[in-house]
Amino acid sequence: QVQLVESGGGLVQVGGSLRLSCAASGFTFSRYSMSWYRQAPGKEREWVATIINNGGKLNYADPVKGRFTISRDNAKNMVYLQMDSLEPEDTAVYYCHASLGYWGQGTQVTVSS
């Protein structure tokens, strides 16, 4: 079955960096776009970034442009989110999403000021 397993979350200070990873299995990874979303306490889940199946096009939400970088390794069935210059507003549970309609369980990111 399809599985998406995120890792790499944690507690970091303002201005710090984290790298999230998402391990995918159970589907032909290289055929699908992959995205990251996040959900802060009391807020709706919001889109963060998307990378198309071959990695040739990337899109970012305005709040993270210039600070976050999405990437993928189709040989390893992995998608990553490099997060730099983290701000308290980035505190959220981060979810990996495959465009065929599956979500991971999420990983907590907390940015302390």
N, CA, C and O of each residue as an XYZ file, in Angstrom:
452
protein
N       0.840     -1.185      0.000
C       0.000      0.000      0.000
C       0.888      1.252      0.000
O       2.082      1.192      0.296
N       0.272      2.373     -0.337
C       0.998      3.626     -0.381
C       1.371      4.056      1.038
O       0.542      4.040      1.947
N       2.627      4.438      1.203
C       3.088      4.981      2.474
C       3.961      6.197      2.228
O       4.809      6.201      1.336
N       3.744      7.216      3.023
C       4.580      8.410      3.042
C       4.982      8.636      4.488
O       4.125      8.810      5.354
N       6.280      8.633      4.751
C       6.765      8.745      6.121
C       7.716      9.925      6.224
O       8.811      9.916      5.660
N       7.274     10.941      6.956
C       8.092     12.135      7.139
C       9.035     11.964      8.326
O       8.759     11.206      9.256
N      10.141     12.678      8.272
C      11.092     12.725      9.370
C      11.872     14.020      9.292
O      11.823     14.728      8.286
N      12.596     14.327     10.362
C      13.473     15.485     10.350
C      12.960     16.693     11.102
O      13.667     17.693     11.223
N      11.742     16.616     11.608
C      11.229     17.745     12.381
C      11.923     17.860     13.725
O      12.699     16.991     14.123
N      11.625     18.959     14.421
C      12.223     19.158     15.722
C      12.088     20.587     16.186
O      11.324     21.375     15.628
N      12.848     20.906     17.221
C      12.854     22.249     17.806
C      14.103     22.975     17.342
O      15.211     22.448     17.434
N      13.915     24.190     16.844
C      15.040     24.973     16.342
C      14.817     26.433     16.717
O      13.677     26.871     16.870
N      15.895     27.178     16.865
C      15.778     28.600     17.195
C      15.536     29.420     15.940
O      15.818     28.982     14.825
N      15.013     30.607     16.145
C      14.796     31.535     15.034
C      16.094     31.711     14.241
O      17.172     31.886     14.809
N      15.959     31.660     12.925
C      17.112     31.801     12.055
C      17.822     30.494     11.744
O      18.734     30.457     10.919
N      17.406     29.433     12.402
C      18.026     28.137     12.183
C      17.491     27.417     10.964
O      16.683     27.950     10.202
N      17.961     26.191     10.799
C      17.601     25.395      9.625
C      17.194     23.992     10.041
O      17.640     23.464     11.060
N      16.333     23.408      9.224
C      15.969     21.998      9.353
C      15.796     21.428      7.954
O      15.475     22.149      7.010
N      16.011     20.144      7.836
C      15.755     19.448      6.581
C      14.762     18.325      6.839
O      15.047     17.381      7.574
N      13.606     18.443      6.228
C      12.595     17.394      6.336
C      12.770     16.399      5.206
O      13.156     16.755      4.092
N      12.479     15.145      5.517
C      12.534     14.086      4.521
C      11.197     13.355      4.483
O      10.490     13.272      5.487
N      10.867     12.834      3.327
C       9.651     12.032      3.174
C      10.017     10.806      2.348
O      10.427     10.918      1.193
N       9.863      9.651      2.951
C      10.135      8.386      2.268
C       8.838      7.832      1.705
O       7.874      7.622      2.442
N       8.813      7.596      0.403
C       7.605      7.131     -0.277
C       7.746      5.672     -0.688
O       8.832      5.214     -1.042
N       6.637      4.953     -0.634
C       6.635      3.572     -1.083
C       5.220      3.179     -1.500
O       4.242      3.824     -1.121
N       5.132      2.116     -2.283
C       3.834      1.590     -2.668
C       3.253      2.167     -3.941
O       2.127      1.827     -4.304
N       3.977      3.023     -4.626
C       3.531      3.572     -5.897
C       4.756      3.957     -6.717
O       5.877      3.994     -6.210
N       4.516      4.244     -7.999
C       5.619      4.614     -8.888
C       5.947      6.080     -8.657
O       5.374      6.974     -9.279
N       6.871      6.297     -7.761
C       7.186      7.628     -7.249
C       7.497      8.618     -8.373
O       7.037      9.759     -8.343
N       8.262      8.188     -9.344
C       8.751      9.099    -10.383
C       7.649      9.608    -11.303
O       7.907     10.470    -12.143
N       6.433      9.100    -11.168
C       5.333      9.541    -12.033
C       4.525     10.689    -11.440
O       3.693     11.280    -12.127
N       4.762     11.006    -10.180
C       3.859     11.927     -9.489
C       4.567     13.150     -8.932
O       5.711     13.081     -8.483
N       3.854     14.278     -8.973
C       4.307     15.455     -8.261
C       4.200     15.199     -6.764
O       3.346     14.442     -6.302
N       5.083     15.845     -6.025
C       5.104     15.730     -4.569
C       5.051     17.133     -3.973
O       5.590     18.085     -4.537
N       4.404     17.238     -2.845
C       4.244     18.539     -2.202
C       4.473     18.433     -0.704
O       4.409     17.357     -0.110
N       4.742     19.592     -0.120
C       4.740     19.733      1.325
C       3.627     20.712      1.696
O       3.419     21.726      1.031
N       2.932     20.383      2.758
C       1.920     21.246      3.347
C       2.271     21.402      4.828
O       3.098     20.669      5.369
N       1.627     22.366      5.457
C       1.810     22.514      6.900
C       0.514     22.975      7.547
O      -0.339     23.597      6.913
N       0.395     22.653      8.822
C      -0.780     23.059      9.583
C      -0.340     23.533     10.952
O       0.179     22.766     11.763
N      -0.560     24.822     11.192
C      -0.246     25.422     12.485
C      -1.433     25.244     13.422
O      -2.560     25.051     12.966
N      -1.190     25.308     14.730
C      -2.290     25.145     15.699
C      -3.411     26.143     15.444
O      -3.163     27.343     15.324
N      -4.636     25.654     15.361
C      -5.788     26.511     15.168
C      -5.975     27.038     13.765
O      -6.860     27.858     13.521
N      -5.146     26.574     12.833
C      -5.240     27.062     11.457
C      -5.491     25.900     10.496
O      -5.299     24.733     10.837
N      -5.925     26.255      9.288
C      -6.136     25.239      8.272
C      -4.787     24.807      7.676
O      -3.791     25.530      7.722
N      -4.811     23.620      7.130
C      -3.613     23.135      6.444
C      -3.356     24.009      5.220
O      -4.283     24.347      4.483
N      -2.092     24.371      5.009
C      -1.756     25.230      3.874
C      -0.631     24.615      3.058
O       0.245     23.921      3.576
N      -0.689     24.893      1.777
C       0.326     24.422      0.847
C       1.627     25.182      1.049
O       1.617     26.390      1.283
N       2.752     24.468      0.957
C       4.070     25.072      1.129
C       4.870     25.056     -0.175
O       5.377     26.090     -0.609
N       4.979     23.882     -0.794
C       5.813     23.768     -1.993
C       5.454     22.509     -2.771
O       4.952     21.538     -2.204
N       5.716     22.535     -4.068
C       5.472     21.390     -4.946
C       6.636     21.214     -5.900
O       7.217     22.189     -6.377
N       6.971     19.962     -6.174
C       7.971     19.627     -7.184
C       7.344     18.619     -8.133
O       6.746     17.638     -7.692
N       7.479     18.856     -9.445
C       6.860     17.943    -10.401
C       7.656     16.644    -10.479
O       8.724     16.522     -9.879
N       7.126     15.680    -11.224
C       7.663     14.315    -11.154
C       9.139     14.214    -11.506
O       9.865     13.430    -10.894
N       9.601     15.002    -12.490
C      11.008     14.901    -12.877
C      11.882     15.966    -12.213
O      13.063     16.096    -12.533
N      11.300     16.715    -11.297
C      12.073     17.741    -10.592
C      12.322     18.999    -11.382
O      13.047     19.882    -10.923
N      11.733     19.105    -12.571
C      12.042     20.223    -13.446
C      11.310     21.514    -13.137
O      11.664     22.564    -13.675
N      10.307     21.464    -12.293
C       9.577     22.672    -11.947
C       9.257     22.654    -10.459
O       8.799     21.652     -9.911
N       9.510     23.779     -9.831
C       9.277     23.927     -8.405
C       8.357     25.121     -8.185
O       8.449     26.126     -8.890
N       7.485     25.004     -7.219
C       6.640     26.133     -6.860
C       6.607     26.265     -5.348
O       6.644     25.275     -4.618
N       6.536     27.514     -4.891
C       6.556     27.789     -3.463
C       5.459     28.778     -3.093
O       5.099     29.661     -3.871
N       4.941     28.603     -1.884
C       4.034     29.596     -1.329
C       4.836     30.855     -0.993
O       6.011     30.772     -0.637
N       4.200     32.006     -1.109
C       4.916     33.263     -0.893
C       5.620     33.343      0.463
O       6.744     33.843      0.521
N       5.009     32.872      1.561
C       5.685     33.021      2.861
C       7.026     32.284      2.985
O       7.824     32.598      3.869
N       7.275     31.311      2.107
C       8.506     30.530      2.238
C       9.472     30.744      1.084
O      10.577     30.202      1.098
N       9.077     31.523      0.091
C       9.966     31.755     -1.061
C      11.275     32.358     -0.614
O      11.309     33.300      0.179
N      12.357     31.801     -1.136
C      13.684     32.304     -0.805
C      14.268     31.721      0.461
O      15.447     31.921      0.754
N      13.438     30.990      1.227
C      13.921     30.389      2.479
C      13.856     28.866      2.453
O      14.689     28.197      3.063
N      12.869     28.319      1.749
C      12.683     26.874      1.693
C      13.049     26.362      0.295
O      12.872     27.063     -0.701
N      13.557     25.138      0.242
C      13.883     24.500     -1.023
C      13.363     23.075     -1.034
O      13.711     22.268     -0.172
N      12.525     22.772     -2.020
C      12.022     21.406     -2.170
C      12.882     20.682     -3.196
O      13.308     21.276     -4.187
N      13.134     19.415     -2.961
C      13.915     18.610     -3.897
C      13.459     17.155     -3.797
O      12.735     16.780     -2.874
N      13.886     16.355     -4.744
C      13.516     14.946     -4.731
C      14.639     14.104     -5.293
O      15.488     14.582     -6.045
N      14.625     12.839     -4.911
C      15.567     11.860     -5.448
C      14.731     10.666     -5.908
O      14.326      9.836     -5.094
N      14.480     10.584     -7.191
C      13.608      9.529     -7.702
C      14.231      8.142     -7.574
O      13.515      7.142     -7.537
N      15.546      8.076     -7.507
C      16.210      6.783     -7.336
C      15.980      6.222     -5.936
O      15.998      5.008     -5.731
N      15.763      7.126     -4.973
C      15.572      6.706     -3.584
C      14.127      6.841     -3.115
O      13.816      6.518     -1.969
N      13.243      7.316     -3.993
C      11.846      7.556     -3.617
C      11.739      8.487     -2.418
O      11.009      8.217     -1.464
N      12.478      9.585     -2.484
C      12.525     10.542     -1.386
C      12.214     11.944     -1.884
O      12.563     12.320     -3.003
N      11.552     12.703     -1.027
C      11.366     14.125     -1.264
C      11.813     14.856      0.000
O      11.642     14.364      1.116
N      12.387     16.034     -0.200
C      12.993     16.771      0.899
C      12.456     18.197      0.943
O      11.968     18.726     -0.055
N      12.557     18.801      2.112
C      12.265     20.217      2.258
C      13.353     20.817      3.137
O      13.383     20.606      4.349
N      14.242     21.567      2.503
C      15.280     22.288      3.233
C      14.698     23.611      3.684
O      14.245     24.406      2.860
N      14.707     23.853      4.980
C      14.112     25.062      5.543
C      15.191     25.876      6.224
O      15.793     25.431      7.201
N      15.434     27.060      5.711
C      16.441     27.969      6.257
C      15.782     29.246      6.766
O      14.632     29.542      6.441
N      16.525     29.989      7.563
C      16.017     31.256      8.107
C      14.636     31.078      8.720
O      13.712     31.841      8.441
N      14.516     30.072      9.548
C      13.212     29.738     10.119
C      12.715     30.835     11.050
O      13.479     31.486     11.763
N      11.397     31.009     11.008
C      10.720     32.040     11.791
C       9.676     31.365     12.684
O       9.238     30.254     12.387
N       9.274     32.024     13.774
C       8.247     31.428     14.640
C       6.968     31.066     13.879
O       6.276     30.111     14.233
N       6.664     31.832     12.837
C       5.460     31.577     12.044
C       5.556     30.281     11.237
O       4.556     29.819     10.688
N       6.732     29.704     11.163
C       6.901     28.418     10.461
C       6.548     27.233     11.355
O       6.519     26.093     10.891
N       6.283     27.494     12.626
C       5.900     26.416     13.543
C       4.615     25.765     13.075
O       3.594     26.432     12.908
N       4.670     24.452     12.864
C       3.523     23.717     12.331
C       3.870     22.235     12.259
O       5.019     21.834     12.445
N       2.857     21.443     11.985
C       3.080     20.063     11.572
C       3.205     20.073     10.058
O       2.345     20.611      9.361
N       4.271     19.480      9.552
C       4.543     19.464      8.126
C       4.191     18.092      7.553
O       4.574     17.053      8.091
N       3.448     18.122      6.443
C       2.954     16.902      5.822
C       3.478     16.768      4.405
O       3.559     17.741      3.655
N       3.823     15.569      4.066
C       4.196     15.195      2.710
C       2.930     14.735      1.970
O       2.096     14.035      2.545
N       2.790     15.126      0.709
C       1.605     14.767     -0.065
C       2.012     14.325     -1.458
O       2.809     14.984     -2.125
N       1.458     13.205     -1.886
C       1.660     12.721     -3.249
C       0.448     13.082     -4.089
O      -0.683     12.976     -3.615
N       0.660     13.500     -5.306
C      -0.441     14.012     -6.129
C      -1.461     12.943     -6.511
O      -2.511     13.263     -7.067
N      -1.166     11.687     -6.222
C      -2.197     10.678     -6.449
C      -3.174     10.608     -5.297
O      -4.112      9.811     -5.317
N      -2.952     11.467     -4.263
C      -3.953     11.626     -3.230
C      -3.651     11.046     -1.864
O      -4.569     10.686     -1.127
N      -2.371     10.950     -1.513
C      -2.013     10.370     -0.215
C      -1.212     11.352      0.621
O      -0.477     12.194      0.105
N      -1.378     11.215      1.936
C      -0.691     12.063      2.906
C       0.166     11.228      3.841
O      -0.135     10.067      4.117
N       1.241     11.841      4.324
C       1.989     11.255      5.405
C       1.355     11.594      6.736
O       0.311     12.244      6.795
N       1.999     11.145      7.810
C       1.442     11.341      9.147
C       1.848     12.682      9.748
O       1.266     13.130     10.736
N       2.836     13.310      9.154
C       3.278     14.622      9.610
C       4.467     14.565     10.549
O       4.700     13.568     11.233
N       5.214     15.662     10.566
C       6.336     15.823     11.481
C       6.293     17.239     12.043
O       6.084     18.204     11.306
N       6.491     17.354     13.340
C       6.360     18.648     14.028
C       7.629     19.479     13.864
O       8.744     18.996     14.062
N       7.429     20.722     13.501
C       8.512     21.706     13.468
C       8.132     22.833     14.416
O       7.060     23.426     14.296
N       9.014     23.120     15.351
C       8.785     24.199     16.309
C       9.966     25.147     16.265
O      11.114     24.743     16.449
N       9.667     26.426     16.016
C      10.692     27.449     15.948
C      10.534     28.355     17.157
O       9.506     29.013     17.322
N      11.544     28.384     17.990
C      11.464     29.167     19.220
C      12.148     30.513     19.050
O      13.169     30.632     18.373
N      11.564     31.517     19.676
C      12.125     32.882     19.568
C      12.904     33.243     20.824
O      13.445     34.345     20.919
